[in-house]
Amino acid sequence: MTLRGFRFVSDKAMQVTKASGERERYAPAKVMESLTRSGVSPDEAKRIERSIAREITPGDSTTELFERVRKRLMETDIAGAARYSLKQAIMELGPEGYYFERYVAHVLEKYGYRTKTNQMTQGACVSHEIDIVAEEPMSKEKHSAGIPVTYLIEVKYHNARGVKTDVKEAMYAYARVLDVQEGRKGVPYGTWLVTNTKFTENAKRYGACRGVRLTGWRHAHPGGTEESLERLIEHWGLYPVTIFPGVSRAGRIALADGGVYFAYELLGKDARELQKRFGITEHDAAGVYAGVTALFGTHA
């Protein structure tokens, strides 16, 4: 039914399909919250949400809604569209997760950690390949005691929406540290699990019970000082090079393969230089330049 260009839908039609296959009622508040987290004003968030709500039809997926919102943002707010795309940008860091491991290590380095990736460490029973070994910046108290805290970090990467990191990953990370701890007595290790998706409730409970640091999407370890993954990234503007929504998927992959981790590293490079360096199209180079300028301005 339409009236003066507006289409009204029933409660049943307002059901949307999540990436996991579950169906849920469309929630305007969720859309507006995600927009305001991306730096969009409340009034603009409301305007975009209303325009999206008018287009919802039975069977629409949350992925389709995401693309519609991003398209609306691209028309008026390139920086907001980029920040809104952060979760998707991380999922485009490569199919196997190796790039994501290096990206996480570089993010931690920005916070003062000393990191090494893909390290083989001998435990009491077997040897273990550690995704990231991270030595925490020492506080005055820890420095006086001479005990730097070293974390053995398990990185779980998912390149599909709707997948959560579950309790078995937290249990595995904890058991591995116990074996390494026993094999290298006297060396204090902490357990840390980092993922680009959400954790299941059992994973959260286990982490809290066993002291496993959990950093994931919209989740930080209770009582800890660490932030959720997106906050660690957003606080210092450590956006991945796949963040630019005005660039084709092929172009974003080329950027990720180009040995650059953070979008801000492209500051000061014009479109022609970007096109030549990464072998991307003229259109994509212009999109990268526009995205960098919108996110960071023209100065480092």
C-alpha positions as CSV (number, residue, x, y, z in Angstrom):
1,M,0.0,0.0,0.0
2,T,1.3,3.4,-0.9
3,L,0.4,7.0,0.1
4,R,2.1,10.0,-1.4
5,G,5.1,8.0,-2.3
6,F,5.4,6.2,1.1
7,R,5.0,2.4,1.3
8,F,3.7,0.9,4.5
9,V,4.7,-2.7,5.4
10,S,3.3,-5.1,7.9
11,D,5.2,-6.3,11.0
12,K,5.7,-9.6,9.2
13,A,7.3,-7.8,6.2
14,M,9.6,-6.0,8.5
15,Q,11.4,-9.3,9.3
16,V,15.0,-9.3,7.9
17,T,17.4,-12.2,7.5
18,K,20.7,-12.0,9.4
19,A,23.9,-13.4,7.9
20,S,23.6,-16.4,10.2
21,G,20.3,-17.3,8.5
22,E,18.2,-16.2,11.5
23,R,15.3,-13.9,11.0
24,E,14.7,-10.9,13.2
25,R,12.4,-7.9,13.3
26,Y,13.9,-4.9,11.6
27,A,15.1,-2.5,14.3
28,P,15.4,1.2,13.3
29,A,17.4,1.9,16.5
30,K,20.2,-0.5,15.5
31,V,20.6,1.2,12.1
32,M,20.7,4.7,13.7
33,E,23.1,3.5,16.4
34,S,25.5,2.1,13.8
35,L,25.3,5.4,11.9
36,T,26.0,7.6,14.9
37,R,28.9,5.4,15.9
38,S,30.3,6.2,12.5
39,G,30.2,9.9,13.2
40,V,26.9,10.7,11.5
41,S,24.8,13.3,13.2
42,P,21.5,12.0,14.9
43,D,19.4,14.0,12.4
44,E,21.2,12.6,9.4
45,A,21.1,9.1,10.9
46,K,17.3,9.4,11.3
47,R,16.9,10.6,7.7
48,I,18.9,7.7,6.3
49,E,17.1,5.1,8.4
50,R,13.7,6.4,7.3
51,S,14.7,6.2,3.6
52,I,16.0,2.7,4.1
53,A,12.9,1.5,6.0
54,R,10.6,2.6,3.1
55,E,12.4,0.1,0.8
56,I,12.4,-3.0,3.0
57,T,10.6,-6.0,1.4
58,P,10.1,-9.5,2.8
59,G,13.2,-11.6,2.6
60,D,15.7,-8.7,2.6
61,S,19.0,-9.5,4.2
62,T,21.0,-7.4,6.7
63,T,23.8,-7.5,4.1
64,E,21.5,-5.8,1.6
65,L,20.5,-3.2,4.2
66,F,24.1,-2.6,4.9
67,E,24.9,-1.9,1.3
68,R,21.9,0.5,1.0
69,V,23.0,2.4,4.0
70,R,26.5,2.7,2.8
71,K,25.3,3.9,-0.6
72,R,23.3,6.6,1.0
73,L,26.3,7.7,3.1
74,M,28.5,7.8,0.1
75,E,26.3,10.5,-1.4
76,T,26.9,12.9,1.5
77,D,29.6,11.7,3.9
78,I,32.6,9.7,2.5
79,A,34.3,9.5,5.8
80,G,31.2,8.3,7.5
81,A,30.7,5.7,4.8
82,A,34.3,4.5,5.4
83,R,33.9,4.2,9.2
84,Y,30.5,2.5,8.7
85,S,32.3,-0.1,6.5
86,L,35.0,-1.0,9.1
87,K,33.8,-4.5,9.9
88,Q,33.5,-5.4,6.2
89,A,36.9,-3.8,5.5
90,I,38.5,-6.1,8.0
91,M,36.8,-9.1,6.5
92,E,38.4,-8.2,3.2
93,L,41.9,-8.4,4.6
94,G,42.4,-11.8,2.9
95,P,40.7,-15.2,2.8
96,E,43.1,-17.0,5.1
97,G,43.6,-14.4,7.9
98,Y,47.4,-14.1,7.6
99,Y,47.2,-10.4,6.7
100,F,44.8,-9.9,9.6
101,E,47.4,-11.4,12.0
102,R,50.0,-8.9,10.8
103,Y,47.4,-6.1,10.9
104,V,46.6,-6.9,14.6
105,A,50.3,-7.0,15.4
106,H,50.8,-3.6,13.9
107,V,47.8,-2.2,15.8
108,L,49.2,-3.4,19.1
109,E,52.6,-1.9,18.2
110,K,50.8,1.5,18.0
111,Y,49.8,1.0,21.6
112,G,53.3,0.3,22.7
113,Y,53.5,-3.5,22.5
114,R,56.6,-5.3,21.1
115,T,55.3,-8.0,18.8
116,K,56.5,-11.0,16.8
117,T,54.3,-13.0,14.5
118,N,54.3,-16.7,13.7
119,Q,56.7,-17.8,16.4
120,M,57.4,-21.5,17.3
121,T,57.5,-22.0,21.0
122,Q,58.2,-25.3,22.8
123,G,55.8,-26.4,25.5
124,A,56.1,-29.2,28.0
125,C,54.4,-31.6,25.7
126,V,54.6,-30.2,22.1
127,S,55.8,-27.2,20.2
128,H,53.3,-24.5,19.3
129,E,53.0,-21.9,16.5
130,I,52.0,-18.7,18.1
131,D,50.1,-16.2,15.9
132,I,51.4,-13.2,17.8
133,V,53.8,-12.9,20.8
134,A,53.2,-9.5,22.4
135,E,55.2,-8.0,25.2
136,E,53.2,-5.5,27.1
137,P,54.5,-2.0,27.8
138,M,55.8,-2.1,31.4
139,S,54.2,0.1,34.1
140,K,56.5,1.5,36.8
141,E,55.3,-1.3,39.2
142,K,56.1,-4.1,36.7
143,H,59.4,-2.4,35.7
144,S,60.4,-2.4,39.4
145,A,59.5,-6.1,39.7
146,G,61.4,-6.8,36.5
147,I,58.5,-8.8,35.1
148,P,57.2,-7.8,31.6
149,V,53.9,-9.4,30.8
150,T,54.1,-11.4,27.6
151,Y,50.9,-12.5,25.8
152,L,50.6,-15.5,23.5
153,I,47.9,-14.3,21.2
154,E,45.6,-16.6,19.2
155,V,44.0,-14.7,16.3
156,K,40.8,-16.1,14.8
157,Y,39.8,-14.5,11.6
158,H,36.5,-14.9,9.8
159,N,35.7,-13.6,6.3
160,A,31.9,-14.1,6.5
161,R,29.3,-12.3,8.4
162,G,27.2,-14.1,11.0
163,V,30.1,-16.3,12.3
164,K,31.0,-16.1,16.0
165,T,34.1,-17.2,17.8
166,D,33.1,-19.9,20.3
167,V,34.3,-21.3,23.5
168,K,36.5,-24.0,22.0
169,E,38.8,-21.3,20.6
170,A,39.2,-19.8,24.1
171,M,39.8,-23.2,25.6
172,Y,42.4,-24.0,23.0
173,A,44.3,-20.7,23.6
174,Y,44.3,-21.2,27.4
175,A,45.4,-24.9,27.2
176,R,48.3,-23.9,24.8
177,V,49.6,-21.2,27.2
178,L,49.4,-23.7,30.1
179,D,51.6,-26.1,28.1
180,V,54.1,-23.4,27.2
181,Q,54.1,-22.1,30.8
182,E,55.0,-25.5,32.1
183,G,57.7,-26.0,29.5
184,R,59.3,-22.6,30.3
185,K,58.9,-22.3,34.0
186,G,59.5,-18.9,35.5
187,V,58.3,-17.0,32.4
188,P,55.0,-15.3,33.0
189,Y,52.6,-15.6,30.0
190,G,49.1,-14.3,29.5
191,T,46.4,-15.7,27.2
192,W,44.8,-13.4,24.7
193,L,42.3,-14.3,22.0
194,V,41.6,-11.7,19.3
195,T,38.9,-12.0,16.6
196,N,37.3,-9.8,14.0
197,T,33.8,-11.1,14.9
198,K,31.7,-11.4,18.1
199,F,32.2,-14.0,20.8
200,T,29.5,-16.6,21.9
201,E,28.2,-16.2,25.4
202,N,30.1,-19.4,26.5
203,A,33.3,-18.0,25.1
204,K,32.8,-14.8,27.2
205,R,32.0,-16.8,30.3
206,Y,35.0,-19.0,29.9
207,G,37.3,-16.1,29.2
208,A,36.1,-14.3,32.4
209,C,36.5,-17.5,34.4
210,R,40.1,-18.4,33.2
211,G,41.4,-14.9,32.8
212,V,41.7,-15.1,29.0
213,R,41.8,-11.6,27.4
214,L,39.1,-11.4,24.8
215,T,39.2,-8.7,22.1
216,G,36.5,-8.9,19.5
217,W,33.8,-6.9,17.7
218,R,31.9,-5.0,20.3
219,H,33.6,-6.8,23.1
220,A,36.4,-6.1,25.6
221,H,37.5,-8.3,28.5
222,P,35.4,-7.3,31.6
223,G,37.5,-5.4,34.1
224,G,40.4,-5.0,31.7
225,T,41.8,-1.9,30.2
226,E,41.7,-3.1,26.6
227,E,39.1,-1.9,24.2
228,S,37.0,-3.8,21.7
229,L,38.6,-4.3,18.3
230,E,36.8,-1.5,16.6
231,R,37.6,1.0,19.4
232,L,41.3,0.0,19.3
233,I,41.2,0.9,15.6
234,E,39.1,4.0,15.8
235,H,40.9,5.6,18.7
236,W,44.0,6.3,16.7
237,G,42.5,6.1,13.2
238,L,44.2,2.8,12.4
239,Y,41.8,1.9,9.6
240,P,42.9,-0.9,7.3
241,V,43.6,-0.1,3.6
242,T,40.5,-2.0,2.6
243,I,38.3,0.7,4.3
244,F,37.5,2.8,1.2
245,P,33.8,2.2,0.1
246,G,34.2,4.1,-3.2
247,V,36.8,1.5,-4.4
248,S,36.0,-1.7,-6.1
249,R,36.6,-5.0,-4.4
250,A,39.5,-5.8,-6.8
251,G,41.0,-2.4,-5.9
252,R,40.7,-3.0,-2.2
253,I,42.4,-6.4,-2.5
254,A,45.2,-4.8,-4.5
255,L,45.8,-2.3,-1.7
256,A,45.9,-5.1,0.9
257,D,48.4,-7.0,-1.2
258,G,50.5,-3.9,-1.6
259,G,52.3,-4.2,1.8
260,V,50.5,-1.2,3.4
261,Y,48.5,-1.9,6.6
262,F,46.9,1.4,7.5
263,A,44.9,3.8,5.3
264,Y,46.7,6.8,6.8
265,E,50.0,5.6,5.2
266,L,48.5,6.7,1.9
267,L,48.3,10.4,3.0
268,G,50.1,12.8,0.7
269,K,49.9,10.5,-2.4
270,D,47.9,11.7,-5.3
271,A,45.6,9.6,-7.5
272,R,48.2,9.1,-10.2
273,E,50.8,7.8,-7.7
274,L,48.3,5.5,-6.1
275,Q,47.3,4.1,-9.5
276,K,50.9,3.4,-10.5
277,R,52.0,1.9,-7.2
278,F,49.1,-0.5,-6.7
279,G,48.1,-1.2,-10.3
280,I,44.6,-0.1,-9.7
281,T,42.2,1.7,-12.1
282,E,41.9,5.4,-12.4
283,H,38.5,5.3,-10.8
284,D,39.7,3.3,-7.8
285,A,42.8,5.6,-7.4
286,A,40.4,8.6,-7.3
287,G,38.3,6.7,-4.7
288,V,41.3,6.0,-2.5
289,Y,42.4,9.6,-2.7
290,A,38.9,10.9,-1.8
291,G,38.6,8.4,1.0
292,V,42.0,9.3,2.6
293,T,41.3,13.0,2.3
294,A,37.9,12.6,3.9
295,L,39.2,10.5,6.8
296,F,42.4,12.3,7.6
297,G,42.3,15.6,5.8
298,T,45.3,16.7,3.6
299,H,47.9,16.6,6.3
300,A,49.4,13.7,8.3
